[in-house]
Amino acid sequence: MKNKFGMSLVAALFLLTFILAGCRQIRTVNSIEQVGDDPYLYVMENHFEYDLDDVIENDIDSNKKLLVYVTEKISHGLMDADTASLYQNSDFGCTSFQVRKKDGDGYWYGRNYDFFKDPTMVVINKPEKGYASISTCDLMQLGLGLDQLPTTFKNKMTCLAGIYAPMDGINEKGLCTSIMALPNQAGHQNTGKHKVGTSIIMRLWLDRCATVNEAVELLAQYDICHDVEAGSGYHYMVADASGDCAIIEFDKDDEWKTIVLRKPAGDNYFHVTNHLLNPKHVTTEPDPTVGNPNSKSWWRYETVNEYMVENGGILTLEGMQKGLEMVRWVDLPQPDGEVEDTQWSNVYDQTDIVLYLRNWNSYDRTCKFTL
């Protein structure tokens, strides 16, 4: 049966679906705005529906594949995957920790993202299928630098890929996660399961998991593959609102098998930086085969540990921010001549579902984000 325009009912429904999908993309693009007077901090509220099962079926295990996918499936060709290629140096350093609240029930989750001075974007996501979440994205990972801010339509379209590229985040159930780099350890599991890329596993956790146990169970369903071209491997921290917390690592000496380190029962805190912590590989001295000495990973780890012991692993919001400030980077020189800084310091309230963000070492200004 055809309508008055000579179009079949199926074709008309397809066209309507396409238009509605495009409207949701445009609505998302139009939501992007600068936060206050900070020209390098933006927020985006996602309104388009995305299909994580389709991403999984496509075995997207590299940044390049991800941008091609977003260009074809999400931006409908309005984003150029060649010019919006993801940044290939992913040798960033980070600090993450979960602690018990001092001023109420529940837990805080803290996270420093140490890299370059890149544009930062907070992504508010409320999917029809999945948990709502707040996550933080480094726009340089999407190919947008200080000279390509999300102020043009084209650059804003590129930001749609940010839904798949969280560096840390929290969902409505209080589950938090973050990623830490491990140079020259790009894990690539190959057991025959569908392959899931570096940051997509974190989007899956945020959308589908309420607890650490659920996150670990979900992890076992896929082969985790880090992008070899990015020049780095990674480990993750995931923590839930009950205080359960785990570090996810991959065995570089045994086919990248998953290693899960759980927070000991009764402990108030758990923390991680940029070196392996599993018993098979852990060292107390800087060792480039298991971590990143250039990021002062071992110093940051011990500094956080001493601070936590001193406070019993129980902190206020201000105490969390102080702990992050103690191990931030300020103009830290790298062997290649680059200078790196702490791009953002985040504290997540796992009870009230709030993000307290300080951008670009501006420690006198805290931006608050909620669902």
C-alpha positions in Angstrom: 0.0 0.0 0.0 1.3 3.5 -0.9 0.4 6.9 0.5 -0.4 10.0 -1.5 3.3 10.6 -2.1 3.7 7.3 -3.9 5.7 5.9 -1.0 5.1 2.4 0.5 4.1 2.3 4.2 7.4 0.5 5.0 9.4 3.2 3.3 7.5 5.9 5.0 8.1 4.4 8.4 11.7 4.1 7.6 11.9 7.7 6.5 10.1 8.8 9.7 12.4 6.8 11.9 15.5 8.3 10.1 14.1 11.9 10.6 13.3 11.3 14.3 16.8 9.8 14.8 18.4 12.7 13.1 16.3 15.1 15.2 17.6 13.5 18.4 21.2 13.8 17.2 20.6 17.5 16.4 18.9 18.0 19.8 22.0 16.5 21.4 24.3 18.7 19.4 22.2 21.7 20.4 22.6 20.8 24.1 26.3 21.3 24.0 27.3 24.4 25.9 30.3 26.0 27.6 30.3 25.7 31.4 30.6 29.1 33.0 33.5 31.2 31.8 35.8 28.2 31.2 36.4 28.0 27.4 37.8 24.5 27.8 34.9 22.8 29.7 31.6 21.8 28.1 28.6 19.8 28.9 26.4 17.7 26.6 23.1 16.0 27.3 22.6 13.0 25.1 19.1 12.5 23.5 19.8 10.0 20.8 19.4 6.2 21.2 22.4 4.1 20.5 22.6 0.3 20.3 25.4 -1.2 22.4 24.5 -4.7 21.2 25.1 -3.5 17.6 28.5 -2.1 18.7 29.4 -5.5 20.2 28.2 -7.4 17.1 30.6 -5.2 15.0 33.6 -6.1 17.2 34.8 -2.5 17.5 38.3 -2.9 19.0 40.1 0.2 17.9 39.6 4.0 17.9 39.5 4.1 14.1 36.7 1.5 13.9 34.8 3.4 16.6 34.8 6.7 14.6 33.9 5.0 11.4 31.0 3.4 13.2 29.8 6.7 14.7 30.1 8.4 11.4 28.0 5.9 9.6 25.5 5.0 12.3 25.2 8.0 14.5 26.1 11.2 12.6 24.7 9.9 9.3 27.9 11.1 7.5 27.9 14.5 9.0 31.1 13.8 10.9 34.3 13.1 9.0 36.1 10.0 10.5 39.3 10.8 8.7 39.7 14.4 10.0 38.2 13.5 13.4 40.7 10.7 14.1 41.3 9.9 17.8 44.5 11.0 19.4 47.1 8.3 19.2 49.2 9.1 22.3 47.3 7.6 25.2 50.2 7.5 27.7 48.2 9.4 30.3 48.6 9.0 34.0 45.8 8.9 36.5 44.9 8.3 40.1 41.6 6.8 41.4 40.4 5.9 44.8 37.2 5.0 46.7 36.8 6.0 50.4 34.1 6.0 53.0 32.3 9.3 53.7 33.1 11.1 56.9 30.0 13.4 56.8 27.3 10.8 56.0 26.6 7.3 54.9 28.1 6.0 51.7 31.3 6.4 49.7 33.2 8.9 47.6 35.0 8.0 44.3 37.9 10.3 43.4 39.8 10.5 40.1 42.6 12.6 38.6 42.9 12.5 34.8 46.5 13.5 34.1 47.3 14.2 30.5 47.6 17.4 28.4 45.5 20.6 28.6 42.7 19.4 26.3 39.1 20.4 26.1 36.9 18.5 28.7 33.3 17.4 28.2 30.8 16.2 30.7 28.2 13.9 29.2 24.8 13.5 30.8 23.2 10.4 29.5 19.6 9.1 30.1 19.1 6.2 27.8 15.7 4.5 27.3 17.4 1.2 27.8 20.0 1.4 30.6 20.9 3.4 33.6 21.3 7.2 33.5 24.9 8.4 34.0 27.3 11.3 34.2 30.7 10.7 32.5 33.7 12.8 31.6 35.3 12.8 28.2 38.7 14.1 26.9 37.8 15.7 23.6 41.3 15.2 22.3 40.5 11.5 22.3 37.9 12.4 19.7 40.4 14.5 17.7 39.3 17.9 19.1 42.1 20.0 20.5 42.4 23.6 21.7 42.1 24.8 18.2 39.0 22.7 17.5 36.6 23.5 20.3 33.0 22.3 20.1 31.7 25.7 19.0 31.0 24.8 15.3 28.4 22.4 14.0 31.0 20.0 12.6 32.9 19.8 15.8 29.7 19.4 17.8 28.8 16.4 15.6 32.1 14.9 16.5 31.2 15.1 20.2 28.5 12.5 19.6 31.3 9.9 19.7 31.8 11.0 23.4 29.0 8.7 24.4 31.3 5.8 23.7 34.5 7.3 25.2 34.1 7.9 28.9 37.3 8.3 30.8 35.4 8.0 34.1 31.8 8.2 35.3 28.9 7.3 37.6 25.5 5.9 36.9 22.2 6.4 38.8 22.9 3.3 40.9 26.1 4.8 42.2 28.4 2.6 40.2 31.6 4.4 39.3 34.4 3.5 36.9 37.7 5.0 35.6 40.6 4.0 33.3 44.3 4.2 34.0 47.0 3.9 31.3 49.8 1.2 31.3 52.4 2.0 28.6 53.3 -0.7 26.1 50.7 -3.2 27.5 47.9 -3.1 25.0 45.9 -6.1 26.0 44.1 -8.0 23.2 42.1 -11.0 24.4 41.3 -13.5 21.7 39.1 -16.3 23.0 36.5 -16.2 20.3 34.0 -13.9 22.1 32.9 -10.6 20.7 35.6 -8.0 21.0 35.0 -4.8 23.0 37.3 -1.8 22.8 39.1 0.3 25.4 36.3 2.7 26.5 33.2 0.8 25.3 33.5 -1.6 28.3 33.1 1.4 30.6 30.0 2.5 28.7 28.6 -1.0 29.1 29.3 -0.9 32.9 27.7 2.5 33.3 24.6 1.5 31.2 24.1 -2.0 32.5 25.6 -2.6 35.9 24.6 -1.6 39.4 27.2 -3.5 41.3 30.8 -4.6 41.1 29.7 -8.2 40.9 27.6 -7.4 37.8 30.5 -5.5 36.2 32.8 -8.5 36.7 30.2 -10.9 35.3 29.6 -8.6 32.3 33.4 -8.4 31.7 33.6 -12.1 31.3 31.2 -12.1 28.4 33.6 -10.3 26.0 37.2 -10.2 24.8 38.6 -6.8 25.9 40.9 -5.3 23.3 43.0 -2.2 23.7 43.8 -0.2 20.7 47.4 -1.1 19.8 47.8 2.0 17.6 47.2 4.2 20.7 50.4 2.9 22.2 49.1 2.0 25.6 47.3 -0.6 27.6 45.0 0.0 30.5 43.6 -1.2 33.8 40.3 -0.1 35.3 38.7 0.6 38.6 35.0 -0.1 39.3 33.2 0.6 42.5 29.6 0.5 43.7 27.5 2.4 46.2 27.8 -0.4 48.8 31.6 0.2 49.0 32.6 -2.8 47.0 35.5 -1.9 44.7 37.7 -3.8 42.2 40.7 -3.2 40.0 40.6 -4.9 36.6 43.9 -5.9 35.1 45.1 -8.2 32.3 47.9 -10.7 32.5 50.6 -9.6 30.0 52.4 -12.9 30.4 49.4 -15.2 30.0 47.3 -14.3 26.9 45.9 -11.1 28.6 43.7 -13.1 30.9 41.6 -11.0 33.2 42.8 -10.4 36.8 40.3 -9.0 39.3 41.6 -7.5 42.5 38.9 -6.9 45.1 39.0 -4.4 48.0 39.7 -6.4 51.2 36.6 -6.8 53.3 36.4 -4.2 56.1 38.8 -1.7 54.4 37.6 1.8 54.0 39.5 2.6 50.9 41.1 1.2 47.7 43.3 3.0 45.2 45.2 2.7 42.0 47.6 4.7 39.8 49.6 3.6 36.7 51.3 0.4 37.5 50.1 -3.2 37.9 49.0 -4.2 41.4 48.2 -7.9 41.0 50.5 -10.2 43.0 52.1 -11.6 39.9 53.5 -8.3 38.7 53.4 -5.8 41.6 56.6 -4.0 42.5 57.5 -1.4 45.1 60.1 0.3 42.9 59.4 2.0 39.6 59.6 -0.6 36.8 58.8 0.3 33.2 57.7 -3.2 32.4 54.7 -3.0 34.7 53.8 0.7 34.7 54.7 4.3 34.0 57.7 5.7 36.0 57.4 9.0 33.9 54.1 9.7 35.5 55.5 9.2 39.1 53.0 6.4 39.5 54.7 4.7 42.4 55.1 8.1 44.3 51.5 8.9 43.7 50.4 5.5 44.9 52.4 5.7 48.1 51.3 9.3 48.7 47.7 8.4 48.5 48.2 5.4 50.7 49.9 7.5 53.4 47.1 10.0 53.3 44.4 7.3 53.5 46.1 5.6 56.4 46.4 9.0 58.2 42.7 9.6 57.8 41.5 6.0 58.2 40.2 6.0 54.7 37.3 8.2 55.8 37.1 11.7 54.2 34.9 14.7 53.6 34.4 16.2 50.2 37.1 18.7 51.0 39.3 15.9 52.2 38.8 14.1 48.9 39.7 17.2 46.9 42.8 17.7 49.1 43.9 14.1 48.4 43.6 14.6 44.7 45.4 17.9 44.8 48.3 16.2 46.6 49.0 14.0 43.6 48.1 16.2 40.7 50.5 17.1 37.8 51.6 20.6 37.2 53.9 21.1 34.1 55.3 17.6 34.5 58.0 17.1 31.8 58.0 13.9 29.7 61.0 12.2 27.9 59.6 13.3 24.5 59.7 16.9 25.6 56.0 17.2 26.1 54.7 18.8 29.3 51.6 17.3 30.9 49.2 18.5 33.6 46.1 17.3 35.5 43.3 17.9 33.1 40.6 17.3 35.6 40.0 16.3 39.2 36.7 14.6 39.9 34.9 13.6 43.0 31.8 11.4 42.6 29.2 11.2 45.4 28.1 7.6 45.1 25.0 8.2 47.3 23.5 11.4 45.9 24.9 10.8 42.4 26.8 14.1 42.0 30.0 15.0 40.1 32.2 17.7 41.6 34.7 18.6 38.9 37.7 20.9 38.9 39.1 21.5 35.4 42.7 22.3 34.3 44.2 22.6 37.8 41.7 25.4 38.7 41.5 24.1 42.3 39.7 27.2 43.5 36.6 26.5 41.4 34.4 23.4 41.6 31.7 22.7 39.0 28.7 20.5 40.1 26.8 18.2 37.8 23.8 16.1 38.6 21.3 13.9 36.7 
